[in-house]
Amino acid sequence: MAPQKVPPQVADFTVLPLTLPSLPSFPKPTTHYLYIRPQDLNIPHPDSPRSLFIANVPFDATSLHFRQLWADQLGGLRVEKVEFEEESRSRIAEAAANVDEQNGVTKGKKNKKRKRGRVDPDEQIENEETRLPISWDRELRKSGSSAVIVFVDRTSASAAMKAVKIALKAKQSITWGQDLDGRLPSLGSDRYCTHHQLSFPSAKDIQLKVDLYMTRFAAAETARAKRLARLRQVPDEDGFITVARGGRVGPARIEEAQRKAEEQKEKSKGREDFYRFQVREKKKQQAGHLLKAFEEDKRKVQEMRRRRGGLEPMS
Amino acid sequence: MVSPTACSRKLSHSPTDDEDDIWSGFSPEPNEGEQEGTSCGDDENESNEDAETSSGINVDGYALDGFSERDAPPEILEDDNDSADEHISEDVDKDNENTTAEDIEQLGTVQGKATDSIGHADIRPRHTVRHVGDRSNSMSRKVEKRAIRTLHLAGNPGSNVLKLQIEELLDQIRPSHGKTEATAESTLKSLKGIIENIPNSDSLPILQAEEELMKFNKVRVPFPDPRPGRDTQYKLQYAKPAAINVVGSYALKIESALDHTVIDLVVLMPSLLFQDKDYLDFRYFYRRAYYLASLAAGIRKADDGNLSLRFQHLHGNTLLPVLIAKPRTEHGAQQRFGANYVIRIIPSAPDTLFAISRTMPNKKCIRGDNDSTPFYNASLRLDAAILPYLKLIHSASVKSDFFKDACLLGRTWLRQRGFGSSIATGGFGNFEWAALMAILLQDDLPRGITKFSHGFDSFQLFRATLQFLASRDLTKQPIWYQCSDGAMPTRSTCPMFLDGLRGMNILYKMDSSSYKAFRYEARTTIKMFGDSKENPFEAAFILKNDIPALRYDAVLELRPGPSDLDQVYSIMSRSLGDRVSLIKVGVSSQADQLPAWILEDIPRRTNEDSGTQIGLVFNPINVNRLIDHGPLAEDPEGSARFRQFWGDKAELRRFKDGSVRESLVWSSKGNVSITEQIVRHVLTRHMGVEVAESTIYHGTELARKVPGGEQQTTTAFKGIMTAFETLSNDIRGLDSLPLAIRQITATDSQLRYSSIDPPLYGSTKQMTSPASVIIQFEGSGRWPDDLEAIQRVKIAFLLKLSSLLTTSHPSIIARLGLENSQQPYTNCAFLDITYPTGHSFRLRIHHDREHHLLSTRLHSPSSSSLLPSKTKESLAYALASHKRAFLALPAHTTALQTACFRFPALSPTIRLLHLWLASHLLTPHFPSPLIDLLAARAFTAPWPWDVPSSAAMGFQRTLFFLARWDWRAEPWVVEFSAAEEVEAQEGERGGQGSSRRGGGMTAEDRRQIAVRFEAWRKVDPAMNRVAAFVASDVNREGTEWTEWRPRKVVLGRMVGLARAAMEVVEREGYRLDPERLFVRALGEYDFVVRIKKEFTRAGRRNRESSNGGEFKNLRLQRKVEPEKVGFDPVGAFLLELEEVYGDAVVFFYDGYREDVIAGLWDPHTAKRKWKVHLDYSSLPLHRDGDDVGDVEINKDSILGDIARLGGNMIEKIEMN
């Protein structure tokens, strides 16, 4: 792949070619292309001004990769954190779901995904202690996904962008994953071996985690029941009492209500074959149905004829 | 007997006739009066019948209609307890009783009646061309009306389709009298003129006559074998024919438009040529041969080379040579194929020439023979009976409206099965069909045979005829029609249907082997008509059923062909007995090509140098029996015979019941099947070592492709099934479980006999992929109502189970494993249980409330709009996987276990199909249950064949069905339990009312499946989400295993591969080298990733066995390695590849050999305008004058990525 053929810029993205070391199983040297631009300031996020947006992230990218890239090869700048597409998308989703979500979540790899749905600050059941262990030692990115690189400050971010352009102009060859050997879990069969091992964690640990989870869950349930009971008893400022789950008579299950409604409907129908005209109508209707079915069959056979070039015996 | 003029199309030779209109003198019915006269004079019975028929229609129209609407004629259904028909007839009765029957209905009936009688009138045509058109019009109108009334009576919309299809088929195959026929008729006219002008010859001694014909005309008299001897005294002569007639299908207008037109021209030899005793000792046949040769000479002389003339044996009967005249076309190249009709000139004798009594089958007509000569007699009689049969068939076609159509249906049925009149194709063809049906329509049938009603429609006539042929064994219960002194010929095992009025055994060309084969097919078709779940139309008339490779479980090739085939047949049938349901001598599908020879040549018989093939169809229940029981030791005579037949293989044994018997013991070890052992043994004993050794046995090659496949059953899975039983008992035996166990269900392919390798097969000590099992506890109110909490409770249960189990059974190793860590609502834990025997199981807990929680959470209107899309996705994923793993899979597994038990060949069939798909790298696209269903169809709806009785048959027929599967327009439906229903019905004949039990599908269920299929096609017309729709009676959604994959491109490829395979199978037949079906073509993929040897299956096996080989003691000591259970690095690698690149690449993988992953770039990754979020790694391209450039997929970098991800597992990556 000859990099000089590649345009330096697409839309407002700068194209940064990355050289990848070749392997004996595929000796051809390959180049990967990152699309970089400063983060769009219209995205209302406090980190936006000091971030770069990167499209087409390599599948094996880790935050270490990007830290190393800017630290060693592009101007010696410090990356504070890297948010990959999957993670940030789930964060937006959570924000949209109007779940208040500022409870000091550590930046793990998969942890974000484990906590969706209703999370109440005082019902924080799942955390580091109760979370089930993750069976992968390293996460992979979907091909063509994006990431946001957050630098320590605004100046570093713009310097980083500049460094990219300078490197491009100087036709400097930039290597992906340089000097990272041994600092990251390796790929290949080792990865799957580790995964297999991690999939079978020690029963004792799991038992502890599950027990703790269940204790907390039970506590949360009780707390919730209490709160609901309170809601039922105390009128709000307008003097209304909130309808809530629980209480002496549990709320009807939807499906049961529906069944009951069906039954009622059935009952109200009355007899259908009482009057002669009813019988006649019914018969007429049946005849209509049959005729329709016949037409349908005819259509089907026509269809067959068309499809197979006639219903011709095989020869 | 009246002269045949009135009924046959006689070529007029009286000079007063109008020469321009060749047909004017011999139209089938010149007028009504003559017709009446004919039938009166011909046969009193017939005229009676006519009267009765017409009165039947007019007076009792309603009842008649009622009958004729049914699918099958009730009278002849003695054997076939078709409950569907019973239902209908009940309905009919009810409707009839209902005196307030609707106006519409009565109106319909009356109108129908009117149309019927109009049809009657129309059916007697004067002008052929108009008649065809008119009739089909009035027919389709009629059929439509009838169909509507049928609906009223039966209420079953499905039966209409069959009627309409048959009508459609008939429209296509009815003879069209067009251009070809016009030219044919002019050729006939001139031919007739030529024949009439051949001069009489002098009477010459036989040898001199032959010599002169050779000398002056270069025509060799096609004398039958044995030739006339030198001392023959009598003289031969040619004289002008008494009459020349067009007969046969062409004259009767029952030839099919699909077949090559053959026009039979009968030349009636004058009686003056014959003497009284000519029926003896071939004398008639010598005279006939000479007459034919003279005709040939005369025609050749007078014709200007327009016709190419050949001799041929009529139906392969060497006694009856005929002359084939084929018009030459102008273009030399088209000489062979251009002319689409041939004229067959058949010399015939007046039917009064010899008394019928002289040629009865029990008479002896060849001096020197000790036995009666039925074949000779019948051949003699056939010549005299041609015109009487023409008359019979014609009168039947006049009496019954649908006779001709039924003949056409019969013809099509025979054609698709490769049956024909010639001896090599079974000796039952169109003529036999028509004659038999015509006789069965007569009133004066012997006791015990029910006459066909004249009100039957074409399909009913067809079905009734087939039913007759299927149900009555004419070798044991021969039929003597109008014949008082019926006596069987001596030592005959041939079928007998003797028509006393014409003196012929209609089935004289069939021997017991071909008759059995014929009945077998008829029975299969009748069985199919009784099977309510499939529309029988395709299988009966459309599908080609004469490919030997799809018909016989095993084929024996005897080279050179033995002279006495009857002996071979009797040896085979005696030795194989009830192990086989059919032995067919001669299976070549090209047998219907009768050899023809030029006039100067010596008569040619069938091509004998190709050897003889014997096809076997196994009886799956008995075929693998190890011990054969012979006669008791107390029966010295029987024992002696037994010993005489079996030789030293027979041994005296004492059996469990205390009896001492002669017996045979066969070996199940080694890879020679029992059938082959038997065949080789008896051939050696009775035909000699050379014959036995030169015999090739085809049939086990394919099955051997899967380990243990040659056993053709499920025995290889016995170990794991026992282990599963143990597991189940061990778990149920635990006392202190918090909840009682409701169910332990198997869900793994290894537990439903369908994994390619049976677990622990060969030298393996440890199962690598554990068998999935589901455990369900009794319901309890203490489960939490929260989806994530439920998963934790499951873990707690599994841990409890694990500790209890290992405490009570210390030898068991149990390990808790986690899965689906990305999906919070999906099952997240399992328990691997490994026994010291090496058997491993993977246990998951099924909690039934999960389904409800997931679907309410997902579908309830209040929450669904509020859910974040990510949550929604993972809920939907959880719901789908819950349904699949905990609902569909157990049901499927149970159904398949039963099916494998019922159809022994099903398990190896599925495994072969698995292997086939894997060889073509399709493993990732076809989940195991889907493969099961694809293979099961050949068993649950096997028509036109019966249920396959060997793996090879099952597999090849599955390929046949797959090759024909139009998946865009047809759902694939497998009915496991409905098949049981049919069998139960068959088993307990007469047990009515029991047919509706079990989980079979009703017509309504089937309709719903069809509706669902159509709905899917409407919702997803591009077929992205659901391409294949595959349903079974236990999983009726149809999309359980096919959502998202296989994709269209993959399905298309699979069907294409099946087609290619079928081509090979058809071409190579039973000599097929099975390897050829499993050869993968890697050149068709964009790139190929080769896995390093040590990670492939072969590498693993090697390592295991080499370890063991070096240190035998180590191997013995080696314990199970639970850490290895479920470890599949290449599989995990492929899954990750699909996660990362699934949107841009379609991956293919051989999941059996595990040595190759291949890929195709998705076409949507082609060059396009740049955008931020592409779902694949891209490569920017220059574009002038635009700052937003193009991009295309960065193929090199992706392949580099794959190499990096695979790391040390990859040998190399090749780009194509």
HADDOCK unambig.tbl for C-alpha pairs under 7 A between the chains (distance, minus, plus):
assign (segid A and resid 6 and name CA) (segid B and resid 1180 and name CA) 6.05 0.50 0.50
assign (segid A and resid 6 and name CA) (segid B and resid 1181 and name CA) 5.72 0.50 0.50
assign (segid A and resid 6 and name CA) (segid B and resid 1182 and name CA) 6.23 0.50 0.50
assign (segid A and resid 7 and name CA) (segid B and resid 1180 and name CA) 6.79 0.50 0.50
assign (segid A and resid 7 and name CA) (segid B and resid 1181 and name CA) 6.50 0.50 0.50
assign (segid A and resid 7 and name CA) (segid B and resid 1182 and name CA) 5.52 0.50 0.50
assign (segid A and resid 10 and name CA) (segid B and resid 1187 and name CA) 6.04 0.50 0.50
assign (segid A and resid 10 and name CA) (segid B and resid 1188 and name CA) 5.06 0.50 0.50
assign (segid A and resid 10 and name CA) (segid B and resid 1189 and name CA) 5.81 0.50 0.50
assign (segid A and resid 11 and name CA) (segid B and resid 1187 and name CA) 5.76 0.50 0.50
assign (segid A and resid 11 and name CA) (segid B and resid 1188 and name CA) 4.62 0.50 0.50
assign (segid A and resid 25 and name CA) (segid B and resid 1203 and name CA) 6.41 0.50 0.50
assign (segid A and resid 25 and name CA) (segid B and resid 1210 and name CA) 6.30 0.50 0.50
assign (segid A and resid 25 and name CA) (segid B and resid 1211 and name CA) 5.62 0.50 0.50
assign (segid A and resid 25 and name CA) (segid B and resid 1212 and name CA) 4.02 0.50 0.50
assign (segid A and resid 25 and name CA) (segid B and resid 1213 and name CA) 6.00 0.50 0.50
assign (segid A and resid 26 and name CA) (segid B and resid 1200 and name CA) 6.38 0.50 0.50
assign (segid A and resid 26 and name CA) (segid B and resid 1203 and name CA) 6.35 0.50 0.50
assign (segid A and resid 26 and name CA) (segid B and resid 1212 and name CA) 6.08 0.50 0.50
assign (segid A and resid 26 and name CA) (segid B and resid 1213 and name CA) 5.69 0.50 0.50
assign (segid A and resid 30 and name CA) (segid B and resid 1196 and name CA) 5.96 0.50 0.50
assign (segid A and resid 30 and name CA) (segid B and resid 1197 and name CA) 5.18 0.50 0.50
assign (segid A and resid 30 and name CA) (segid B and resid 1200 and name CA) 6.56 0.50 0.50
assign (segid A and resid 31 and name CA) (segid B and resid 1197 and name CA) 5.95 0.50 0.50
assign (segid A and resid 32 and name CA) (segid B and resid 1197 and name CA) 5.93 0.50 0.50
assign (segid A and resid 33 and name CA) (segid B and resid 1179 and name CA) 6.50 0.50 0.50
assign (segid A and resid 55 and name CA) (segid B and resid 1172 and name CA) 6.36 0.50 0.50
assign (segid A and resid 56 and name CA) (segid B and resid 1177 and name CA) 5.88 0.50 0.50
assign (segid A and resid 90 and name CA) (segid B and resid 870 and name CA) 6.88 0.50 0.50
assign (segid A and resid 93 and name CA) (segid B and resid 868 and name CA) 5.56 0.50 0.50
assign (segid A and resid 94 and name CA) (segid B and resid 868 and name CA) 6.80 0.50 0.50
assign (segid A and resid 97 and name CA) (segid B and resid 866 and name CA) 6.69 0.50 0.50
assign (segid A and resid 97 and name CA) (segid B and resid 867 and name CA) 6.69 0.50 0.50
assign (segid A and resid 97 and name CA) (segid B and resid 868 and name CA) 5.72 0.50 0.50
assign (segid A and resid 113 and name CA) (segid B and resid 822 and name CA) 6.82 0.50 0.50
assign (segid A and resid 114 and name CA) (segid B and resid 824 and name CA) 5.91 0.50 0.50
assign (segid A and resid 116 and name CA) (segid B and resid 871 and name CA) 6.89 0.50 0.50
assign (segid A and resid 134 and name CA) (segid B and resid 821 and name CA) 6.59 0.50 0.50
assign (segid A and resid 141 and name CA) (segid B and resid 1140 and name CA) 6.64 0.50 0.50
assign (segid A and resid 142 and name CA) (segid B and resid 1139 and name CA) 6.81 0.50 0.50
assign (segid A and resid 142 and name CA) (segid B and resid 1140 and name CA) 4.27 0.50 0.50
assign (segid A and resid 142 and name CA) (segid B and resid 1141 and name CA) 6.85 0.50 0.50
assign (segid A and resid 143 and name CA) (segid B and resid 1140 and name CA) 5.30 0.50 0.50
assign (segid A and resid 143 and name CA) (segid B and resid 1141 and name CA) 5.79 0.50 0.50
assign (segid A and resid 143 and name CA) (segid B and resid 1175 and name CA) 6.06 0.50 0.50
assign (segid A and resid 143 and name CA) (segid B and resid 1176 and name CA) 4.77 0.50 0.50
assign (segid A and resid 143 and name CA) (segid B and resid 1177 and name CA) 5.55 0.50 0.50
assign (segid A and resid 144 and name CA) (segid B and resid 1173 and name CA) 6.90 0.50 0.50
assign (segid A and resid 144 and name CA) (segid B and resid 1174 and name CA) 5.66 0.50 0.50
assign (segid A and resid 144 and name CA) (segid B and resid 1175 and name CA) 4.85 0.50 0.50
assign (segid A and resid 144 and name CA) (segid B and resid 1176 and name CA) 4.29 0.50 0.50
assign (segid A and resid 144 and name CA) (segid B and resid 1177 and name CA) 4.59 0.50 0.50
assign (segid A and resid 145 and name CA) (segid B and resid 1173 and name CA) 6.80 0.50 0.50
assign (segid A and resid 145 and name CA) (segid B and resid 1175 and name CA) 6.74 0.50 0.50
assign (segid A and resid 187 and name CA) (segid B and resid 1205 and name CA) 5.44 0.50 0.50
assign (segid A and resid 187 and name CA) (segid B and resid 1206 and name CA) 6.78 0.50 0.50
assign (segid A and resid 187 and name CA) (segid B and resid 1207 and name CA) 6.03 0.50 0.50
assign (segid A and resid 188 and name CA) (segid B and resid 1205 and name CA) 5.51 0.50 0.50
assign (segid A and resid 188 and name CA) (segid B and resid 1206 and name CA) 4.41 0.50 0.50
assign (segid A and resid 188 and name CA) (segid B and resid 1207 and name CA) 3.99 0.50 0.50
assign (segid A and resid 188 and name CA) (segid B and resid 1208 and name CA) 5.50 0.50 0.50
assign (segid A and resid 188 and name CA) (segid B and resid 1209 and name CA) 6.13 0.50 0.50
assign (segid A and resid 189 and name CA) (segid B and resid 1129 and name CA) 6.19 0.50 0.50
assign (segid A and resid 189 and name CA) (segid B and resid 1207 and name CA) 6.96 0.50 0.50
assign (segid A and resid 189 and name CA) (segid B and resid 1208 and name CA) 6.41 0.50 0.50
assign (segid A and resid 189 and name CA) (segid B and resid 1209 and name CA) 6.04 0.50 0.50
assign (segid A and resid 192 and name CA) (segid B and resid 1129 and name CA) 5.42 0.50 0.50
assign (segid A and resid 192 and name CA) (segid B and resid 1132 and name CA) 6.86 0.50 0.50
assign (segid A and resid 196 and name CA) (segid B and resid 1127 and name CA) 6.44 0.50 0.50
assign (segid A and resid 199 and name CA) (segid B and resid 817 and name CA) 5.32 0.50 0.50
assign (segid A and resid 199 and name CA) (segid B and resid 818 and name CA) 5.10 0.50 0.50
assign (segid A and resid 199 and name CA) (segid B and resid 819 and name CA) 6.90 0.50 0.50
assign (segid A and resid 200 and name CA) (segid B and resid 815 and name CA) 6.82 0.50 0.50
assign (segid A and resid 200 and name CA) (segid B and resid 816 and name CA) 5.89 0.50 0.50
assign (segid A and resid 200 and name CA) (segid B and resid 817 and name CA) 4.42 0.50 0.50
assign (segid A and resid 200 and name CA) (segid B and resid 818 and name CA) 6.42 0.50 0.50
assign (segid A and resid 201 and name CA) (segid B and resid 817 and name CA) 6.87 0.50 0.50
assign (segid A and resid 203 and name CA) (segid B and resid 816 and name CA) 6.57 0.50 0.50
assign (segid A and resid 207 and name CA) (segid B and resid 796 and name CA) 6.97 0.50 0.50
assign (segid A and resid 210 and name CA) (segid B and resid 792 and name CA) 5.92 0.50 0.50
assign (segid A and resid 210 and name CA) (segid B and resid 796 and name CA) 6.79 0.50 0.50
assign (segid A and resid 290 and name CA) (segid B and resid 151 and name CA) 6.31 0.50 0.50
assign (segid A and resid 291 and name CA) (segid B and resid 148 and name CA) 6.74 0.50 0.50
assign (segid A and resid 293 and name CA) (segid B and resid 157 and name CA) 6.16 0.50 0.50
assign (segid A and resid 294 and name CA) (segid B and resid 157 and name CA) 6.61 0.50 0.50
assign (segid A and resid 294 and name CA) (segid B and resid 160 and name CA) 6.85 0.50 0.50
assign (segid A and resid 297 and name CA) (segid B and resid 160 and name CA) 6.61 0.50 0.50
assign (segid A and resid 297 and name CA) (segid B and resid 161 and name CA) 5.47 0.50 0.50
assign (segid A and resid 298 and name CA) (segid B and resid 161 and name CA) 6.96 0.50 0.50
assign (segid A and resid 298 and name CA) (segid B and resid 164 and name CA) 6.91 0.50 0.50
assign (segid A and resid 301 and name CA) (segid B and resid 161 and name CA) 6.63 0.50 0.50
assign (segid A and resid 301 and name CA) (segid B and resid 164 and name CA) 6.86 0.50 0.50
assign (segid A and resid 301 and name CA) (segid B and resid 165 and name CA) 6.31 0.50 0.50
assign (segid A and resid 311 and name CA) (segid B and resid 169 and name CA) 6.05 0.50 0.50
assign (segid A and resid 312 and name CA) (segid B and resid 169 and name CA) 6.88 0.50 0.50
assign (segid A and resid 312 and name CA) (segid B and resid 542 and name CA) 6.39 0.50 0.50
assign (segid A and resid 313 and name CA) (segid B and resid 541 and name CA) 6.14 0.50 0.50
assign (segid A and resid 313 and name CA) (segid B and resid 542 and name CA) 3.91 0.50 0.50
assign (segid A and resid 313 and name CA) (segid B and resid 543 and name CA) 6.42 0.50 0.50
assign (segid A and resid 314 and name CA) (segid B and resid 542 and name CA) 5.63 0.50 0.50
assign (segid A and resid 314 and name CA) (segid B and resid 543 and name CA) 5.74 0.50 0.50
assign (segid A and resid 314 and name CA) (segid B and resid 544 and name CA) 5.57 0.50 0.50
assign (segid A and resid 315 and name CA) (segid B and resid 544 and name CA) 6.73 0.50 0.50
